[in-house]
Every structure is written in C-alpha cells, then in structure tokens.
C-alpha cells in the first residue's frame, strides 16, 4: 500500500537511537525546564520523513546516530548517559538563548516590535 510505513531492515534496535529513548526520557522527565529543548532537539535530529518508517518515531538516521555516538564515546554502539543528555540539552539551550539575545542586540525585529 503506497504511503504506509515500511520497516527499515538496516536498523539495529539494540544499539540504535531507539535503545537510548529510555535513557533520554529518564534524564529529561524530572527536568521540566528541558522538555521544550528536548522536543526541539528530537525534531532537529529526526530523519526526514520519519513518519513514513516503522517505528513511527522521530529518530535520527542510523548513520547520524553512529556518527554522534562515535564522536562522543568512541563507539558507534555506545549509549548516551543521562548526565550527558542533560549536559547536551543545557548547552543547546544556552546557545539558543545567546543567539536570541544577540539578535535582539543587533536590532532584529521581534514580534512585539513589528507593527
């Protein structure tokens, strides 16, 4: 059937991004201030067209996941630690806040200032 989700036979669930969802969820759940950041990062890292592949979850591509795990931990089969997840999300949030602050300083139009 056209348009229905199709399994991705190249994905290894035991070592891929799906295996880390519990770690990520456990790290973020008790920190409501990181929920928005985590959701934004999930969508930024999600494979294009993720809704057409089983599982219907916004997971990164296997290649991106392997690259990120190799560069962070030295192994494509590594899993992130809860501490690293929190640290990464705090870092991304700080960068985004700094970028917004810089835009305001440079006089970029804001929603309140646009008329």
C-alpha positions in Angstrom: 0.0 0.0 0.0 1.5 3.3 -1.1 2.3 5.8 1.7 2.2 3.2 4.5 5.1 2.9 6.9 7.7 0.4 5.8 10.2 -1.2 8.1 13.9 -0.2 7.8 15.8 -3.5 7.6 19.1 -1.8 8.1 18.3 -0.6 11.6 19.6 -2.3 14.7 17.2 -1.6 17.5 19.5 -2.9 20.3 22.2 -0.3 19.6 20.5 2.5 17.7 18.6 5.6 18.8 15.6 3.6 19.9 17.7 1.8 22.5 18.5 5.2 24.0 15.0 6.6 24.3 14.6 5.3 27.8 17.9 7.0 28.9 16.8 10.2 27.3 13.3 10.1 28.8 14.6 9.3 32.2 17.1 12.1 32.1 14.6 14.7 30.9 11.4 13.7 32.7 12.3 15.2 36.1 13.5 18.4 34.5 10.5 20.3 33.0 12.8 23.3 32.0 14.4 20.9 29.5 11.2 19.5 28.0 10.9 22.2 25.3 14.6 21.9 24.5 14.4 18.1 24.3 11.4 18.2 22.0 13.1 20.8 19.7 16.3 18.7 19.5 14.4 15.5 18.8 12.7 17.2 15.9 16.0 18.8 14.7 17.8 15.4 14.7 14.9 13.3 13.3 15.4 11.6 10.0 13.5 13.4 7.2 10.2 11.5 6.6 10.4 9.7 9.9 6.6 9.3 9.9 6.8 7.0 6.9 9.0 4.4 8.6 8.4 2.0 11.4 8.6 2.7 14.2 6.7 5.9 13.7 9.0 7.9 15.9 11.2 11.0 15.2 14.5 9.1 15.5 17.8 10.2 13.8 19.1 8.2 10.9 21.3 5.3 11.8 24.3 7.0 10.1 23.9 10.2 12.1 23.4 8.2 15.3 26.5 6.1 14.7 28.5 9.3 13.9 27.3 11.1 17.1 28.0 8.1 19.3 31.4 7.5 17.7 32.5 11.1 18.1 31.1 11.4 21.7 32.0 8.0 23.1 34.4 6.3 20.6 32.0 3.5 19.6 29.0 3.5 17.2 27.2 1.1 19.6 27.6 3.4 22.7 24.6 4.8 24.5 24.4 8.3 26.0 24.5 8.6 29.7 21.7 10.6 31.5 24.3 13.1 32.6 25.5 13.6 29.0 21.9 14.1 27.8 21.2 16.8 30.4 24.5 18.5 29.7 23.9 18.5 25.9 20.4 19.9 26.3 21.6 22.6 28.7 24.4 23.5 26.3 21.9 23.7 23.3 19.5 25.8 25.4 22.3 28.2 26.4 23.4 28.6 22.7 19.8 29.3 21.6 19.4 31.9 24.3 22.6 33.5 23.4 21.6 33.6 19.7 18.2 35.2 20.6 19.9 37.8 22.8 22.4 38.6 20.0 19.5 39.1 17.6 17.8 41.5 20.0 21.0 43.4 20.5 21.5 43.8 16.7 18.0 45.2 16.4 16.4 42.3 14.6 12.7 42.7 14.6 10.8 41.0 17.3 7.1 40.0 17.4 6.4 42.8 19.9 8.4 45.4 17.8 6.8 44.5 14.4 3.9 46.7 13.6 
